[in-house]
Amino acid sequence: MVLRTIKKADSTSNPAATYPLSALPKNDTAVRPRCSKLNPLNLIRLYLDARLLAKSGYFDRAYYLAANPDLARLKFPLLHYLMRGGREGRAPGPNFDSRYYLEHNCDVAQRACNPLVHYLRFGRSEGRHPFPGALSQAERELIIQSGIFDAEYYTDRYPDVAASNLSALEHFLRFGLAAKRDPSPRFDTHFYYMRYPDLAGYGKPVLLHYLEHGRREGRECLLRENLPDAAAVEQAQRQLNFSEPEIFSIVMATWNRREQIVDAIKSVQAQSYRRWELIVADDGSEDGTPAMLRELFAAELNNGRLKILELPHQGVSAARNAALRVSTGKWVTYLDSDNTWREHYLLFCAAAFVSHPELKTAYSELCVHDTIKNFCFVRRAPFFWSRLKRANFIDLNIYAHHHSVYAKLGGFDQNMDRLVDWDMILRHTRHFPPFQIKYTLADYYLAPKLCNITLTADYDKNRDIILDKYR
């Protein structure tokens, strides 16, 4: 007996539901005359094609009807697409462009094949593209197997991904590549394109060029550290010769970081700009951190350059706020107890404030050392508050401000346990746009043994708080 049932492709109902061809209504003129003329062999082919499309996920019943108002009353859109719509260039869903496929594959158009059926049976394995800018299967596999994509980074940097109902990887492959988005901190799309003018006529995403050719050719794919030379240091020092040197209050919160905090403090001691006070706010450490600091840095404690606050354990925001309340410097900056500054960090911050008296905030570049994923990258970006609201690119360890900004706008939100630096910097820079110091002046370390807040606290909950604040 000839097969007389076809899978019903309808995302709003049971995809396994079936219906007999005899059930086609008489007024469904789009498909009924053709079905009635099918011989048994063609009817079987129609059944197999319908089942293929229904299982593929490419046919979206609601999308097809919404995109084609003239078919709004059609009860069997899958049959219509198979028998007429495909050859008419109608799209079966958001992930396949029938018109594009037919225009770029003349052999399919000449044979009057249904474009999606051809793509699923042959075109996909042959590397043909389902829509403009789409990747072939081999290109998809190349990107996936390279390990260059970082789902967490991509989701954090581009908030629209979460609302797309696609995985981060699928969103990047379908849309991110075409939009020239970065797949991870290990590849800077804009830098790679601008660094190599010969790619101007390259017809594919530049990430593919790097994976297929550039990596083997030794091409750079990341911004490198921008280190100040002797002339830049001398110029910064000259800018300070005509003003009274001001004091930086350095806020350093710590909790059970006995093994790391010494390097952080030594990087403060090594600063070429000598006018500073360091306030260590110990958040109830249980590893003897305060006692160790008193022993190792007795001279700094005696001359007042180092202050140690021993506090009950209330979290990093409470600790930093306690340090801010006792700070006396005109300028304020921050250093976490597991990170370090380069020797001229304070010098360039001071030079920025002195040479631009109207400035209230400033930030520099940062080198991130990710020992979890075993790579380093430089974080730098020009300031746009609208961009900062989407994702933070100013780390607290390279952010400085006038004490008056804290007096007017406050410090850290103690109701949050993550992203508190982003929240405060958003609040400050909304009113006082920062100066960008275009040198790499600090090192940030990310490692499991450090128990970084980035790795332990809830990101989504705190991000929602920020988004509600700055709608």
C-alpha positions in Angstrom: 0.0 0.0 0.0 1.4 3.4 -0.9 2.6 5.5 2.0 -0.1 8.0 2.7 1.2 9.9 5.8 3.6 12.8 6.0 5.3 14.1 9.2 3.8 17.4 10.3 6.4 20.1 10.8 4.9 22.5 13.3 7.0 23.9 16.2 3.8 24.6 18.2 2.5 21.0 18.2 3.8 17.5 18.4 6.4 17.0 15.7 5.6 13.3 15.5 2.0 13.9 14.6 0.9 12.5 11.2 -2.0 13.2 8.8 -3.3 11.4 5.7 -3.0 13.0 2.3 -6.7 12.4 1.9 -7.3 14.9 4.7 -6.1 17.8 2.5 -9.0 20.2 2.4 -10.6 20.9 -1.0 -9.9 24.6 -0.7 -6.2 24.1 -0.1 -5.5 24.8 -3.8 -1.8 25.4 -3.3 -1.0 21.7 -3.0 -4.0 19.5 -3.4 -4.0 19.4 -7.3 -0.4 18.4 -7.3 -0.8 15.7 -4.7 -3.7 14.2 -6.6 -1.5 13.8 -9.7 1.4 12.1 -7.9 2.2 8.5 -8.8 3.1 6.1 -6.0 6.8 6.5 -6.5 6.7 10.3 -6.4 4.4 10.1 -3.4 7.0 8.0 -1.6 9.6 10.6 -2.5 7.4 13.4 -1.1 7.0 11.5 2.1 10.7 10.9 2.5 11.4 14.6 1.7 8.8 15.7 4.2 10.3 13.5 6.9 13.8 14.8 6.1 12.7 18.4 6.5 10.7 17.8 9.6 13.7 16.1 11.4 16.2 18.7 10.1 14.9 21.6 12.2 15.3 23.9 9.2 11.6 24.1 8.5 9.8 26.4 10.9 6.0 26.3 10.4 5.3 29.6 12.3 8.1 31.4 10.5 7.0 30.2 7.1 3.4 31.4 7.6 4.4 34.7 9.2 6.9 35.5 6.3 4.3 34.7 3.7 1.0 36.5 4.5 -0.6 35.1 1.3 -0.3 31.6 2.9 -1.7 32.6 6.3 -4.8 30.3 5.9 -2.7 27.4 4.7 -3.1 24.3 6.8 -0.2 22.3 5.5 2.8 24.7 4.9 5.4 22.0 4.8 3.7 20.4 1.8 3.5 23.9 0.1 7.2 24.5 0.7 8.1 21.1 -0.7 6.0 21.3 -3.8 6.1 25.1 -4.6 7.5 27.4 -2.0 11.1 26.2 -2.3 11.3 26.8 -6.0 9.6 30.1 -5.6 12.5 31.2 -3.3 10.5 31.3 -0.1 12.6 30.8 3.1 11.5 27.8 5.2 13.0 29.3 8.3 15.6 31.7 9.6 18.5 29.4 8.9 18.0 28.8 5.2 17.7 31.2 2.3 16.0 29.4 -0.6 16.5 32.3 -3.1 20.2 32.6 -2.2 20.7 28.9 -2.6 19.1 28.7 -6.0 20.8 31.8 -7.3 24.3 30.5 -6.2 23.7 26.9 -7.3 22.6 27.0 -10.9 22.6 23.2 -11.2 19.9 23.0 -8.4 17.8 25.7 -10.1 18.0 24.1 -13.5 16.9 20.7 -12.2 13.9 22.3 -10.4 15.0 20.7 -7.1 13.6 21.8 -3.8 16.6 23.9 -2.5 16.4 22.7 1.1 16.0 19.1 0.2 19.1 19.4 -2.1 21.1 21.1 0.7 20.2 18.4 3.3 20.9 15.5 1.0 23.9 16.8 -0.9 24.8 20.5 -0.5 25.8 20.4 3.1 28.4 17.7 2.6 29.6 19.4 -0.5 30.3 22.6 1.4 27.5 24.7 -0.1 26.3 27.6 2.0 22.6 27.8 3.2 22.6 31.6 3.4 24.9 34.5 2.8 28.0 34.4 5.0 27.3 30.9 6.2 30.1 28.5 6.9 30.7 25.2 5.2 30.8 22.1 7.5 34.6 21.9 7.1 34.9 25.6 8.2 32.7 25.0 11.2 34.8 22.0 12.2 38.0 24.0 11.8 36.8 26.7 14.2 35.4 24.3 16.7 38.5 22.0 16.8 40.9 25.0 17.0 39.8 25.6 20.6 40.0 29.4 19.9 36.3 29.9 20.9 35.5 30.7 24.5 31.8 30.5 25.3 32.0 32.2 28.7 34.0 35.1 27.3 31.7 35.5 24.3 28.5 35.4 26.4 29.9 37.9 28.9 31.1 40.4 26.3 28.0 40.3 24.0 24.8 40.4 26.1 22.5 39.8 23.2 23.7 36.2 23.0 21.7 35.1 26.1 18.5 36.3 24.6 19.0 34.5 21.2 18.0 31.0 22.5 21.2 29.8 20.7 24.3 28.3 22.3 27.2 30.8 22.4 29.1 28.8 19.8 26.2 28.5 17.4 25.5 32.3 17.8 29.1 33.0 17.0 29.1 30.7 14.0 25.9 32.1 12.6 26.1 35.8 13.4 29.2 36.7 15.4 31.7 36.0 12.6 29.8 38.1 10.1 29.6 40.9 12.8 33.4 40.8 13.3 33.0 39.8 16.9 36.0 38.3 18.9 35.7 34.6 19.7 37.9 34.9 22.8 40.6 37.0 24.3 43.0 35.0 22.2 41.9 36.6 18.9 41.3 40.3 18.2 39.3 40.4 15.0 39.7 44.2 14.4 43.4 44.1 15.2 44.0 41.3 12.7 42.1 42.9 10.0 43.8 46.3 10.5 47.2 44.8 11.0 47.2 43.1 7.6 46.0 45.3 4.7 46.3 42.3 2.3 43.1 41.0 3.8 41.0 43.8 2.4 39.7 41.6 -0.4 39.4 38.4 1.6 35.9 37.1 1.1 35.7 35.1 4.3 35.8 36.0 8.0 39.4 36.9 9.0 39.4 34.3 11.7 39.3 31.6 9.0 42.3 33.3 7.3 44.2 33.1 10.6 43.3 29.4 11.2 43.9 28.3 7.6 47.0 30.5 6.8 47.9 33.2 9.3 48.8 30.9 12.2 51.2 29.0 10.0 52.6 32.2 8.6 53.4 33.5 12.1 50.9 36.4 11.8 50.0 38.2 15.1 46.4 38.0 16.2 46.4 40.0 19.4 47.3 43.4 20.6 50.7 43.4 22.2 51.7 45.2 25.4 52.3 48.9 24.9 55.2 49.7 27.1 56.4 53.3 27.8 59.9 54.0 26.6 62.5 56.2 28.3 61.3 59.3 26.5 57.7 58.8 27.6 58.8 58.3 31.2 60.9 61.5 31.1 58.0 63.5 29.6 55.7 62.3 32.4 58.3 63.3 35.0 58.6 66.8 33.4 54.9 67.3 33.6 55.1 66.9 37.4 58.0 69.4 37.8 55.6 72.4 37.7 53.2 71.3 40.3 53.1 70.3 44.0 53.1 66.5 44.1 49.9 65.0 45.5 49.4 61.8 47.5 47.8 58.7 46.1 45.7 56.7 48.5 46.0 53.0 47.4 43.2 50.8 48.6 44.1 47.1 48.9 41.5 44.6 50.3 42.6 41.1 51.1 41.3 37.9 52.6 43.5 34.9 53.1 46.1 36.0 50.5 49.2 35.6 52.7 51.2 34.1 49.8 50.3 36.6 47.1 50.0 39.9 48.9 53.7 40.4 49.4 54.3 40.7 45.7 51.4 43.2 45.4 52.9 45.4 48.1 56.4 45.2 46.7 55.1 46.4 43.3 53.7 49.5 45.2 57.1 50.0 46.9 58.8 49.9 43.5 56.7 52.8 42.1 58.8 55.6 40.5 56.2 58.0 41.9 56.9 58.1 45.6 54.0 60.1 47.0 51.6 57.4 48.2 49.9 55.8 51.2 48.9 52.1 51.1 45.8 51.1 53.1 45.5 47.3 53.5 42.0 46.3 54.6 42.1 42.8 55.9 38.7 41.2 55.6 39.0 38.8 58.6 41.9 36.7 57.2 42.5 33.4 59.0 46.0 32.8 57.6 47.9 35.3 59.7 48.1 38.0 57.0 48.1 41.0 59.3 50.8 39.7 61.6 53.0 38.8 58.6 52.6 42.2 57.1 53.6 43.9 60.4 56.8 41.8 60.5 57.8 42.3 56.8 56.9 45.9 56.4 57.6 47.4 59.8 59.4 50.4 58.3 56.4 51.4 56.2 54.1 51.0 59.2 56.3 53.2 61.3 56.6 56.0 58.8 52.8 56.0 58.1 53.0 54.9 54.5 51.3 51.6 55.3 48.1 51.3 57.2 46.5 48.0 58.2 42.8 47.7 59.0 41.8 44.5 60.7 38.1 44.0 60.0 35.5 41.3 60.6 34.8 39.2 57.5 32.1 41.2 55.6 33.2 40.9 52.0 35.4 42.8 49.7 33.1 45.8 49.2 32.9 46.5 53.0 36.7 46.2 53.2 37.3 48.6 50.4 34.8 51.1 51.8 36.5 51.0 55.2 39.8 51.8 53.5 38.2 54.7 51.5 36.8 56.2 54.7 40.3 56.6 56.2 42.1 57.6 53.0 43.8 61.0 53.0 45.2 61.4 49.5 43.9 63.7 46.8 43.9 60.8 44.3 42.7 57.3 44.9 43.6 54.1 43.1 43.2 50.4 43.8 45.3 47.2 43.7 44.1 43.7 44.6 46.3 41.6 46.8 46.9 39.1 44.0 47.9 41.5 41.2 50.8 43.8 40.6 51.6 47.2 39.0 54.4 48.1 36.6 56.9 50.6 38.1 55.5 53.7 36.4 51.8 53.2 36.9 51.4 55.9 39.5 53.7 58.2 37.6 51.5 58.1 34.5 48.3 58.5 36.5 49.8 61.6 38.3 50.9 63.0 35.0 47.5 62.6 33.5 45.8 64.4 36.4 48.3 67.2 36.5 48.4 67.8 32.7 44.6 67.7 32.5 43.3 69.6 35.6 39.7 69.1 34.6 40.1 65.3 34.8 38.6 63.4 37.7 39.1 59.8 36.5 41.6 57.8 34.5 42.5 54.3 33.5 45.4 52.5 31.7 45.9 49.1 30.0 46.1 45.8 31.7 47.9 42.5 30.9 45.7 39.5 31.9 47.4 36.3 32.8 44.9 33.5 32.6 46.5 30.3 34.0 43.3 28.4 33.6 43.2 28.6 29.8 47.0 29.2 29.6 47.2 32.4 27.7 47.7 36.2 28.2 46.1 39.1 26.5 46.1 42.9 26.8 42.9 44.6 27.8 42.6 48.0 26.2 39.7 50.0 24.7 38.7 53.6 24.1 36.1 55.0 26.5 32.4 55.1 25.6 30.0 55.0 28.5 27.4 53.2 26.4 29.9 50.5 25.6 31.0 50.2 29.3 27.3 49.7 30.2 27.2 46.6 28.0 30.4 45.1 29.3 33.2 46.2 31.6 36.6 46.9 30.0 38.1 49.1 32.8 39.6 46.9 35.5 39.7 48.3 39.1 43.5 47.6 39.2 44.1 50.3 36.6 41.4 52.8 37.6 42.2 56.0 39.4 40.0 59.0 40.5 40.0 62.1 42.6 39.0 61.7 46.2 36.2 64.2 45.5 34.5 61.7 43.2 34.2 59.2 46.0 32.9 61.9 48.3 30.2 62.8 45.8 29.2 59.5 44.3 30.3 56.9 46.9 32.2 53.7 46.9 31.3 50.0 46.6 27.8 48.5 46.8 27.8 46.1 49.7 24.7 44.3 48.5 26.7 42.8 45.6 29.4 40.2 45.8 30.7 40.4 42.3 31.1 43.1 39.6 31.3 45.8 42.3 34.2 47.5 40.4 32.1 47.7 37.2 29.2 49.1 39.2 31.3 51.9 40.8 33.2 52.7 37.7 29.9 53.0 35.8 28.6 55.4 38.4 31.8 57.5 38.5 32.4 57.7 34.7 28.8 58.5 33.9 29.5 61.9 35.4 33.3 62.2 35.0 34.5 60.6 31.7 38.0 59.1 32.2 41.3 59.8 30.5 42.8 56.7 28.8 46.5 56.2 29.5 47.7 54.2 26.5 50.3 52.1 28.2 50.2 48.6 29.8 50.9 49.3 33.4 49.5 46.4 35.5 49.3 42.6 35.6 46.1 40.7 36.5 46.3 37.0 37.5 43.5 34.5 37.2 44.0 31.1 38.7 42.0 28.5 40.7 44.3 28.7 43.7 43.6 32.4 44.0 39.9 31.8 44.5 39.2 34.9 42.4 35.8 36.4 42.8 35.5 36.1 39.0 35.5 32.3 39.5 33.4 31.9 42.6 30.6 34.5 42.8 27.4 34.5 40.8 27.8 36.5 37.6 24.2 36.6 36.4 22.7 37.8 39.7 25.1 40.7 40.0 24.9 41.6 36.4 21.1 41.9 36.7 21.5 44.3 39.6 23.7 46.5 37.5 21.4 46.4 34.5 18.5 47.5 36.7 20.6 50.4 38.1 21.6 51.8 34.7 18.6 51.2 32.4 
